[in-house]
Amino acid sequence: MNIIPTIFNERLISRTVLGGKRNSAKAKMNVSVILLNSGGTHLRAQNLENLQNCGFKNIISMETNSENYNLEDLVNQFPNVKFIIPQEKVTDGDLINIGMSETDADYVLVLRDTVQISTFMLSSNIAAKLIEKNCFCYVPRMTLDKTQTISIDFVPTVENGVFKVASTTTVFDGRDTLYPLGFIGLFNRQKFIQLGGYDYTIESPYWQNLDLSLRAWLWGEKITVTSGFTISFIGNVPVEDTTSTLSQFRFYLKNLAPVFNLDHGELPKSAIFRTMRRTCCGFVETLKQFKDAQEWVEKNKYRFRMDAAELITSWGTEK
């Protein structure tokens, strides 16, 4: 059983790092970019050029394919870009955690190679205004092929006693949203680290993303929509697999099962009875998972500001 990590970037991943030995000479803002590459694209060179012209402090390209046919050419063409190639199987959260540890920028914009990257993606003026507000994560307006609005307004709800996530296509500047679609967002790097980053033991991208996001809310941080800049997907929107697996169960134990009592969070022994109705494991494994979560909650108990029940009932009100 993997123990829930208690510090940021606890998992040490073997990786190769190429280029990026200095900050970009075109830097205009204290914001870096982590670009998640899922495969080869003929637009890679143009995308990197556009990111450089945006004025980001650092550009970190996370490579999931070590056999990229033109990686050496890109390293030579873009010496300011840091290319990182993990040497073992990793999750999206692992890639982002690595990227966060490779920069010292105040904020980091996480992107995927499935979005259209333009020189005017994020201006330094907009970035400065967002940074000043000091929010944990800003989710940009998202579209498909620049025309169709994509749902980014996610709301925590309960349906027949089960936690659910509802969504609308409404986009209001400053509106709360539960999590950033596809991990895409502008993150406060220091708060990201203080929250522990993504939990590598939760392997499902959907539940891993939701785990950090809900933890941020329960620990007093905010994730909000900004209309200050727009991200447009090319061809396909990320498909989220919400299947109930061990990842979903670990998410439940860390975020939904704990209760807030006076000034701290706790996972009482009595919660094991509720847990048994939701487990996807055998009895012995369920007890191990529960004990692991109990220890994690105990270590972080004074970081809780509310529990999931309070978050849901108070959603949309001034917090």
CORNOR-V134723 format. One record per pair of residues at least 4 apart in sequence whose ideal C-beta (glycine too) atoms are under 8 Angstrom apart, sorted by the first residue. I is the first residue (numbers start at 0). J is the second residue. D is the distance in Angstrom with one decimal. If there is no record, write none. Layout:
i & j & d
I & J & D
I & J & D
This chain:
i & j & d
0 & 284 & 7.4
0 & 287 & 5.3
0 & 288 & 7.0
0 & 291 & 6.6
1 & 199 & 7.8
1 & 200 & 3.9
2 & 200 & 7.5
2 & 291 & 6.0
3 & 198 & 6.5
3 & 200 & 6.1
3 & 249 & 7.4
3 & 253 & 6.9
3 & 291 & 5.7
3 & 292 & 6.8
3 & 294 & 7.8
3 & 295 & 4.3
4 & 9 & 3.9
4 & 10 & 6.8
4 & 195 & 6.5
4 & 198 & 6.1
4 & 199 & 6.7
4 & 200 & 6.9
5 & 9 & 7.0
5 & 195 & 7.2
5 & 295 & 6.6
5 & 298 & 5.6
5 & 299 & 7.6
6 & 195 & 6.7
7 & 96 & 7.1
7 & 99 & 7.9
7 & 100 & 7.8
7 & 191 & 7.9
7 & 192 & 4.6
7 & 193 & 7.8
7 & 195 & 5.4
7 & 196 & 4.7
8 & 96 & 4.9
8 & 97 & 7.3
8 & 99 & 7.5
8 & 100 & 5.2
8 & 192 & 8.0
8 & 196 & 6.1
9 & 199 & 7.8
10 & 93 & 6.8
10 & 96 & 7.8
10 & 199 & 4.8
12 & 85 & 5.5
12 & 86 & 7.6
12 & 87 & 6.1
12 & 89 & 6.1
12 & 93 & 6.2
12 & 97 & 6.5
13 & 85 & 7.2
13 & 86 & 4.1
13 & 87 & 5.8
14 & 83 & 5.5
14 & 84 & 6.2
14 & 85 & 4.8
14 & 86 & 5.9
14 & 97 & 6.7
15 & 65 & 7.5
15 & 83 & 7.3
15 & 84 & 4.5
15 & 86 & 6.6
16 & 81 & 6.5
16 & 82 & 7.3
16 & 83 & 5.4
16 & 84 & 7.9
16 & 101 & 7.7
17 & 70 & 7.4
17 & 74 & 4.8
17 & 81 & 7.5
17 & 82 & 4.4
17 & 83 & 7.8
17 & 84 & 7.5
18 & 74 & 4.6
18 & 77 & 6.9
18 & 78 & 5.6
18 & 79 & 7.4
18 & 80 & 5.6
18 & 81 & 5.7
18 & 82 & 5.5
19 & 57 & 6.8
19 & 58 & 7.5
19 & 59 & 7.0
19 & 78 & 7.8
19 & 79 & 6.4
19 & 80 & 5.7
19 & 81 & 2.5
19 & 82 & 7.1
19 & 101 & 7.8
20 & 78 & 7.4
21 & 78 & 7.9
21 & 79 & 6.3
22 & 26 & 5.6
22 & 56 & 5.6
22 & 57 & 6.1
22 & 79 & 7.1
23 & 51 & 5.9
23 & 54 & 7.6
23 & 55 & 6.5
23 & 56 & 6.7
23 & 57 & 7.0
23 & 58 & 6.9
23 & 79 & 4.6
24 & 79 & 7.2
25 & 51 & 5.7
25 & 52 & 6.5
25 & 54 & 5.6
26 & 54 & 5.8
26 & 55 & 6.7
26 & 56 & 4.7
27 & 53 & 7.8
27 & 54 & 3.0
27 & 123 & 4.2
28 & 54 & 5.7
28 & 55 & 6.9
28 & 56 & 6.8
28 & 123 & 4.3
28 & 126 & 4.5
28 & 127 & 6.8
29 & 56 & 5.9
29 & 104 & 5.3
29 & 105 & 4.5
29 & 106 & 6.9
29 & 126 & 8.0
29 & 130 & 7.0
30 & 55 & 5.6
30 & 56 & 6.1
30 & 104 & 5.6
30 & 105 & 7.1
30 & 106 & 4.7
30 & 107 & 6.9
30 & 108 & 6.0
30 & 121 & 7.2
30 & 126 & 5.1
30 & 130 & 7.6
30 & 185 & 7.3
31 & 55 & 5.8
31 & 56 & 5.0
31 & 57 & 3.9
31 & 58 & 7.1
31 & 59 & 6.6
31 & 102 & 4.2
31 & 104 & 3.9
31 & 106 & 7.7
31 & 107 & 5.0
31 & 108 & 7.3
31 & 188 & 7.9
32 & 50 & 5.6
32 & 53 & 8.0
32 & 55 & 4.9
32 & 57 & 7.2
32 & 58 & 5.0
32 & 59 & 6.7
32 & 107 & 7.2
32 & 108 & 5.0
32 & 109 & 7.9
32 & 110 & 6.2
33 & 59 & 5.0
33 & 61 & 6.3
33 & 94 & 7.5
33 & 95 & 5.9
33 & 98 & 3.6
33 & 99 & 7.3
33 & 107 & 5.8
33 & 108 & 7.4
33 & 109 & 4.9
33 & 110 & 7.2
34 & 46 & 7.6
34 & 50 & 7.2
34 & 58 & 6.9
34 & 59 & 6.9
34 & 60 & 4.9
34 & 61 & 6.6
34 & 110 & 5.2
34 & 111 & 7.5
34 & 112 & 6.4
35 & 61 & 5.3
35 & 63 & 7.8
35 & 91 & 6.4
35 & 94 & 5.8
35 & 95 & 7.5
35 & 109 & 7.1
35 & 110 & 7.0
35 & 111 & 4.8
35 & 112 & 6.8
35 & 182 & 7.2
36 & 43 & 7.7
36 & 60 & 6.2
36 & 61 & 6.2
36 & 62 & 5.6
36 & 63 & 6.2
36 & 64 & 7.4
36 & 112 & 4.7
37 & 63 & 6.4
37 & 111 & 6.8
37 & 112 & 5.9
37 & 113 & 6.8
38 & 63 & 7.8
38 & 64 & 6.5
38 & 112 & 7.4
39 & 43 & 7.3
39 & 64 & 7.2
39 & 67 & 6.4
39 & 68 & 7.0
39 & 69 & 7.9
40 & 46 & 7.7
40 & 112 & 5.8
42 & 46 & 5.3
42 & 116 & 7.9
43 & 47 & 6.4
43 & 69 & 7.5
43 & 73 & 6.6
43 & 112 & 7.3
44 & 48 & 6.4
44 & 73 & 6.6
44 & 76 & 6.5
45 & 49 & 6.3
45 & 116 & 8.0
46 & 50 & 6.4
46 & 112 & 7.1
46 & 116 & 4.3
47 & 51 & 6.5
47 & 58 & 6.8
47 & 60 & 7.2
47 & 73 & 6.8
47 & 76 & 7.8
47 & 77 & 5.1
47 & 80 & 5.8
48 & 52 & 6.5
48 & 77 & 7.7
49 & 53 & 6.7
49 & 116 & 5.0
49 & 117 & 5.7
49 & 118 & 4.9
49 & 120 & 7.4
50 & 55 & 6.1
50 & 58 & 5.1
50 & 116 & 6.1
50 & 120 & 7.8
51 & 55 & 7.5
51 & 58 & 6.6
51 & 77 & 7.0
51 & 79 & 6.8
51 & 80 & 7.6
52 & 118 & 4.6
53 & 118 & 6.0
53 & 119 & 7.6
53 & 120 & 5.7
53 & 121 & 6.2
54 & 123 & 5.6
55 & 108 & 7.4
56 & 102 & 7.1
56 & 104 & 4.7
57 & 79 & 7.9
57 & 81 & 6.6
57 & 101 & 7.5
57 & 102 & 4.7
57 & 104 & 6.2
58 & 77 & 7.6
58 & 79 & 6.8
58 & 80 & 4.6
58 & 81 & 7.0
59 & 80 & 7.6
59 & 81 & 4.9
59 & 83 & 6.5
59 & 98 & 4.6
59 & 101 & 5.5
59 & 102 & 6.4
60 & 73 & 7.9
60 & 80 & 5.7
60 & 81 & 7.0
60 & 82 & 4.9
60 & 83 & 7.1
61 & 83 & 5.5
61 & 85 & 7.8
61 & 94 & 4.3
61 & 95 & 7.9
61 & 97 & 7.0
61 & 98 & 5.9
62 & 67 & 6.0
62 & 70 & 6.7
62 & 82 & 5.9
62 & 83 & 6.5
62 & 84 & 4.5
62 & 85 & 7.8
63 & 85 & 7.4
63 & 89 & 7.6
63 & 94 & 7.5
65 & 84 & 4.8
65 & 86 & 7.5
69 & 73 & 5.9
70 & 74 & 6.4
70 & 82 & 6.4
70 & 84 & 7.8
71 & 75 & 6.7
72 & 76 & 6.1
73 & 77 & 5.9
73 & 80 & 7.3
73 & 82 & 7.0
74 & 78 & 7.3
74 & 80 & 7.7
74 & 82 & 5.9
81 & 101 & 6.1
83 & 94 & 8.0
83 & 97 & 6.1
83 & 98 & 7.2
83 & 101 & 6.9
85 & 89 & 4.6
85 & 93 & 7.2
85 & 94 & 7.2
85 & 97 & 7.3
89 & 93 & 3.8
89 & 94 & 5.9
89 & 97 & 8.0
89 & 199 & 7.9
90 & 94 & 7.3
90 & 197 & 7.2
90 & 199 & 6.0
90 & 201 & 7.9
90 & 202 & 5.7
90 & 204 & 6.9
90 & 207 & 6.1
91 & 95 & 6.5
91 & 182 & 5.7
91 & 197 & 7.6
91 & 204 & 5.2
91 & 207 & 7.0
91 & 208 & 7.7
92 & 96 & 6.2
92 & 182 & 7.7
92 & 196 & 7.2
92 & 197 & 2.6
92 & 198 & 6.8
92 & 199 & 6.2
92 & 201 & 7.5
92 & 204 & 7.8
92 & 207 & 4.6
92 & 208 & 7.5
92 & 211 & 7.3
93 & 97 & 6.4
93 & 197 & 7.1
93 & 199 & 5.3
94 & 98 & 6.4
95 & 99 & 6.3
95 & 109 & 5.9
95 & 182 & 6.3
95 & 196 & 7.3
95 & 197 & 6.0
96 & 100 & 6.6
96 & 196 & 4.4
96 & 197 & 5.7
96 & 199 & 7.5
97 & 101 & 6.5
98 & 102 & 7.0
98 & 107 & 7.0
98 & 109 & 7.7
99 & 107 & 6.1
99 & 186 & 7.7
99 & 188 & 5.8
99 & 191 & 5.8
99 & 192 & 6.6
99 & 196 & 6.5
102 & 107 & 6.4
102 & 188 & 7.1
103 & 188 & 7.9
104 & 188 & 6.2
105 & 130 & 5.8
105 & 187 & 7.2
105 & 188 & 6.3
105 & 189 & 7.4
106 & 126 & 7.1
106 & 129 & 7.4
106 & 130 & 5.6
106 & 185 & 5.6
106 & 186 & 6.5
106 & 187 & 5.9
106 & 188 & 6.3
107 & 185 & 7.4
107 & 186 & 5.1
107 & 188 & 5.1
107 & 191 & 7.5
108 & 121 & 6.5
108 & 184 & 7.6
108 & 185 & 4.9
108 & 186 & 7.7
109 & 179 & 7.8
109 & 182 & 5.4
109 & 183 & 5.8
109 & 184 & 5.9
109 & 185 & 7.9
109 & 186 & 6.5
110 & 114 & 5.8
110 & 116 & 6.9
110 & 183 & 6.2
110 & 230 & 7.3
111 & 181 & 6.1
111 & 182 & 7.6
111 & 183 & 6.4
111 & 237 & 7.5
113 & 232 & 5.8
113 & 233 & 6.1
113 & 234 & 7.3
113 & 235 & 6.5
113 & 237 & 7.5
114 & 183 & 7.2
114 & 230 & 5.1
114 & 231 & 6.3
114 & 232 & 5.5
114 & 233 & 6.7
115 & 145 & 7.4
115 & 230 & 7.9
115 & 231 & 4.6
115 & 232 & 7.5
115 & 233 & 5.4
116 & 120 & 6.1
120 & 228 & 6.2
120 & 230 & 7.5
121 & 125 & 6.0
121 & 126 & 5.7
121 & 185 & 7.6
121 & 227 & 7.8
121 & 228 & 4.7
122 & 126 & 6.8
122 & 228 & 7.5
123 & 127 & 6.2
124 & 128 & 6.7
125 & 129 & 6.4
125 & 227 & 4.2
125 & 228 & 5.8
126 & 130 & 6.1
126 & 185 & 7.8
127 & 131 & 6.4
128 & 132 & 7.2
128 & 227 & 7.0
129 & 134 & 7.3
129 & 137 & 5.4
129 & 185 & 6.4
129 & 225 & 6.3
129 & 227 & 6.3
133 & 187 & 6.7
134 & 187 & 6.8
134 & 220 & 7.7
134 & 221 & 5.3
134 & 222 & 7.5
134 & 223 & 5.6
135 & 186 & 7.0
135 & 187 & 5.2
135 & 190 & 4.6
135 & 191 & 7.4
135 & 194 & 7.5
135 & 215 & 5.3
135 & 220 & 3.8
135 & 221 & 6.0
135 & 222 & 6.2
136 & 179 & 5.9
136 & 184 & 4.7
136 & 185 & 6.8
136 & 186 & 5.1
136 & 187 & 7.1
136 & 212 & 7.7
136 & 215 & 7.1
136 & 220 & 7.8
136 & 221 & 7.8
136 & 222 & 4.5
136 & 223 & 7.6
137 & 184 & 6.1
137 & 185 & 4.3
137 & 222 & 7.9
137 & 223 & 6.1
137 & 224 & 7.6
137 & 225 & 4.4
137 & 227 & 7.7
138 & 151 & 5.4
138 & 176 & 5.4
138 & 179 & 4.6
138 & 180 & 7.2
138 & 183 & 7.4
138 & 184 & 4.9
138 & 222 & 6.4
138 & 223 & 7.1
138 & 224 & 5.2
138 & 225 & 6.9
139 & 151 & 8.0
139 & 183 & 7.3
139 & 184 & 7.3
139 & 185 & 7.2
139 & 224 & 7.9
139 & 225 & 5.9
139 & 227 & 7.4
139 & 228 & 5.0
139 & 229 & 5.9
139 & 230 & 4.9
140 & 148 & 7.7
140 & 151 & 7.1
140 & 170 & 5.3
140 & 224 & 7.2
140 & 225 & 7.5
140 & 226 & 5.4
140 & 228 & 7.4
140 & 229 & 4.5
140 & 230 & 7.3
141 & 148 & 7.6
141 & 149 & 4.2
141 & 151 & 5.3
141 & 180 & 6.4
141 & 183 & 7.4
141 & 229 & 7.1
141 & 230 & 5.1
141 & 231 & 7.3
141 & 232 & 6.9
142 & 146 & 6.5
142 & 147 & 6.1
142 & 148 & 5.8
142 & 149 & 6.0
142 & 229 & 6.2
142 & 230 & 7.6
142 & 231 & 4.7
142 & 232 & 7.3
143 & 147 & 4.2
143 & 149 & 5.8
143 & 231 & 7.1
143 & 232 & 5.2
143 & 236 & 5.8
144 & 231 & 6.7
144 & 232 & 7.4
144 & 233 & 6.8
144 & 234 & 7.4
145 & 231 & 4.8
148 & 168 & 5.1
148 & 170 & 6.8
149 & 168 & 7.6
149 & 180 & 7.0
149 & 232 & 7.0
149 & 236 & 5.7
150 & 166 & 4.2
150 & 167 & 6.4
150 & 168 & 5.2
150 & 180 & 7.7
151 & 166 & 8.0
151 & 170 & 6.8
151 & 176 & 6.0
151 & 179 & 7.7
151 & 180 & 5.4
151 & 224 & 6.1
152 & 166 & 6.1
152 & 167 & 4.8
152 & 168 & 7.2
152 & 169 & 5.2
152 & 170 & 6.8
152 & 174 & 6.3
152 & 176 & 5.4
152 & 224 & 6.6
153 & 164 & 5.4
153 & 165 & 7.3
153 & 166 & 5.2
153 & 176 & 5.1
153 & 177 & 4.0
153 & 178 & 5.8
153 & 180 & 7.8
154 & 164 & 7.0
154 & 165 & 4.7
154 & 166 & 7.0
154 & 167 & 7.5
154 & 176 & 7.9
154 & 177 & 6.4
154 & 314 & 6.1
154 & 315 & 7.6
155 & 162 & 7.0
155 & 163 & 7.8
155 & 164 & 6.3
155 & 177 & 5.4
155 & 213 & 7.6
155 & 307 & 7.3
155 & 310 & 6.2
155 & 311 & 4.9
155 & 314 & 6.0
156 & 162 & 7.7
156 & 163 & 4.9
156 & 164 & 7.1
156 & 165 & 5.0
156 & 311 & 6.5
157 & 161 & 6.8
157 & 162 & 6.2
157 & 163 & 6.7
157 & 311 & 6.0
158 & 163 & 4.6
162 & 251 & 7.7
162 & 255 & 5.5
162 & 307 & 7.0
164 & 177 & 6.2
164 & 209 & 7.6
169 & 174 & 7.3
170 & 174 & 7.4
170 & 224 & 6.0
170 & 226 & 6.3
171 & 224 & 6.6
171 & 226 & 7.7
172 & 224 & 6.7
172 & 225 & 6.1
172 & 226 & 4.3
172 & 227 & 7.4
173 & 223 & 5.6
173 & 224 & 7.0
173 & 225 & 7.5
174 & 223 & 6.5
174 & 224 & 4.7
175 & 221 & 6.7
175 & 222 & 7.0
175 & 223 & 6.0
175 & 224 & 7.8
175 & 314 & 7.0
175 & 315 & 7.0
176 & 222 & 5.6
176 & 223 & 6.7
176 & 224 & 5.3
177 & 209 & 7.5
177 & 212 & 6.0
177 & 213 & 7.0
177 & 216 & 7.3
177 & 222 & 6.9
178 & 208 & 5.6
178 & 209 & 5.4
178 & 212 & 3.5
178 & 213 & 7.4
178 & 222 & 6.5
179 & 183 & 5.6
179 & 184 & 3.6
179 & 208 & 7.2
179 & 212 & 7.1
179 & 222 & 6.7
180 & 236 & 8.0
180 & 237 & 6.4
180 & 239 & 7.9
181 & 208 & 7.8
181 & 236 & 8.0
181 & 237 & 3.8
181 & 239 & 8.0
182 & 204 & 7.6
182 & 208 & 5.6
183 & 230 & 6.0
184 & 222 & 7.5
185 & 225 & 7.6
186 & 190 & 7.6
186 & 191 & 5.0
187 & 191 & 6.3
188 & 192 & 6.5
189 & 193 & 6.3
190 & 194 & 6.2
190 & 215 & 7.7
190 & 220 & 6.0
191 & 196 & 6.0
192 & 196 & 6.5
194 & 211 & 6.4
194 & 214 & 6.1
194 & 215 & 5.6
194 & 218 & 6.5
194 & 220 & 7.0
195 & 211 & 7.7
195 & 214 & 7.5
196 & 211 & 7.0
197 & 201 & 7.8
197 & 207 & 5.5
197 & 208 & 7.7
197 & 210 & 7.5
197 & 211 & 5.3
198 & 207 & 6.3
198 & 210 & 5.4
198 & 211 & 7.0
198 & 249 & 7.5
198 & 253 & 7.7
200 & 249 & 6.5
201 & 206 & 5.3
201 & 207 & 4.4
201 & 210 & 5.3
201 & 246 & 4.6
201 & 249 & 5.4
201 & 250 & 6.2
202 & 207 & 7.0
202 & 246 & 5.5
203 & 207 & 6.1
203 & 240 & 6.5
203 & 242 & 7.4
203 & 244 & 5.9
203 & 246 & 3.6
203 & 247 & 7.0
204 & 208 & 6.1
204 & 239 & 7.6
204 & 240 & 7.3
205 & 209 & 6.2
205 & 239 & 4.6
205 & 240 & 5.6
205 & 241 & 5.5
206 & 210 & 6.0
206 & 244 & 7.6
206 & 246 & 4.1
206 & 247 & 5.1
206 & 249 & 7.5
206 & 250 & 4.5
207 & 211 & 7.2
207 & 246 & 6.9
208 & 212 & 6.3
209 & 213 & 5.8
209 & 250 & 6.2
209 & 254 & 8.0
210 & 214 & 6.2
210 & 249 & 7.7
210 & 250 & 4.8
210 & 253 & 6.4
210 & 254 & 6.4
211 & 215 & 6.4
212 & 216 & 6.9
212 & 222 & 6.0
213 & 217 & 6.2
213 & 250 & 7.7
213 & 254 & 4.5
213 & 307 & 7.1
213 & 310 & 7.8
214 & 218 & 5.9
214 & 253 & 7.0
214 & 254 & 6.2
215 & 220 & 4.1
215 & 221 & 7.6
215 & 222 & 6.4
216 & 220 & 6.7
216 & 221 & 7.3
216 & 222 & 7.1
216 & 305 & 7.9
216 & 310 & 5.6
217 & 254 & 6.6
217 & 257 & 7.9
217 & 264 & 7.3
217 & 303 & 5.7
217 & 304 & 6.7
217 & 305 & 6.0
217 & 306 & 6.8
217 & 307 & 6.8
217 & 310 & 6.5
218 & 299 & 7.9
218 & 302 & 4.8
218 & 303 & 6.3
218 & 304 & 6.1
219 & 302 & 8.0
219 & 304 & 4.0
221 & 318 & 7.7
232 & 236 & 5.3
232 & 237 & 7.8
241 & 247 & 7.9
242 & 247 & 7.4
243 & 247 & 4.7
243 & 248 & 7.6
243 & 279 & 6.2
244 & 248 & 7.3
244 & 279 & 6.4
245 & 249 & 6.4
245 & 279 & 6.1
245 & 280 & 6.9
246 & 250 & 6.4
247 & 251 & 6.4
247 & 279 & 7.5
248 & 252 & 6.6
248 & 277 & 6.8
248 & 278 & 6.1
248 & 279 & 5.4
248 & 280 & 6.9
248 & 288 & 6.5
249 & 253 & 6.4
249 & 288 & 6.7
249 & 292 & 7.3
250 & 254 & 5.8
250 & 255 & 7.5
251 & 255 & 4.8
251 & 256 & 6.0
251 & 274 & 7.8
251 & 277 & 5.9
252 & 256 & 5.2
252 & 266 & 7.3
252 & 274 & 6.9
252 & 288 & 6.2
252 & 289 & 6.5
252 & 291 & 7.8
252 & 292 & 3.6
253 & 257 & 7.4
253 & 292 & 5.7
253 & 295 & 6.4
253 & 296 & 7.3
254 & 307 & 6.1
255 & 307 & 4.9
256 & 266 & 5.6
256 & 270 & 5.1
256 & 273 & 6.9
256 & 274 & 6.3
256 & 292 & 7.0
257 & 264 & 4.6
257 & 265 & 6.3
257 & 266 & 4.9
257 & 296 & 5.1
257 & 303 & 6.9
257 & 306 & 5.9
257 & 307 & 7.8
258 & 264 & 7.1
258 & 265 & 6.2
258 & 266 & 7.8
258 & 267 & 6.9
258 & 270 & 7.7
258 & 306 & 5.0
258 & 308 & 7.6
259 & 263 & 7.3
259 & 264 & 5.4
259 & 303 & 5.6
259 & 304 & 7.6
259 & 305 & 5.3
259 & 306 & 4.1
259 & 309 & 6.5
260 & 264 & 7.5
260 & 265 & 5.5
262 & 301 & 7.1
263 & 300 & 4.1
263 & 301 & 5.2
263 & 303 & 6.1
264 & 296 & 5.8
264 & 299 & 7.2
264 & 300 & 5.0
264 & 302 & 7.6
264 & 303 & 3.1
264 & 306 & 6.5
265 & 296 & 6.3
265 & 297 & 7.6
265 & 300 & 6.0
266 & 270 & 5.7
266 & 289 & 7.8
266 & 292 & 5.9
266 & 293 & 4.8
266 & 296 & 4.4
266 & 297 & 7.8
270 & 274 & 5.9
270 & 289 & 7.8
271 & 275 & 6.5
271 & 286 & 7.5
271 & 289 & 5.6
272 & 276 & 7.7
273 & 277 & 7.0
274 & 278 & 6.1
274 & 285 & 6.6
274 & 289 & 5.6
275 & 285 & 6.5
278 & 285 & 4.4
278 & 288 & 7.7
280 & 284 & 3.8
280 & 285 & 4.7
280 & 288 & 6.4
281 & 285 & 6.7
282 & 286 & 6.7
283 & 287 & 6.7
284 & 288 & 6.3
285 & 289 & 6.2
286 & 290 & 6.3
287 & 291 & 6.4
288 & 292 & 6.5
289 & 293 & 6.3
290 & 294 & 6.5
291 & 295 & 6.6
292 & 296 & 6.2
293 & 297 & 6.3
294 & 298 & 6.6
295 & 299 & 6.4
296 & 300 & 6.1
299 & 303 & 7.2
305 & 309 & 4.1
305 & 310 & 5.6
305 & 313 & 7.6
306 & 310 & 7.2
307 & 311 & 6.3
308 & 312 & 6.5
309 & 313 & 5.8
310 & 314 & 6.4
313 & 318 & 6.3
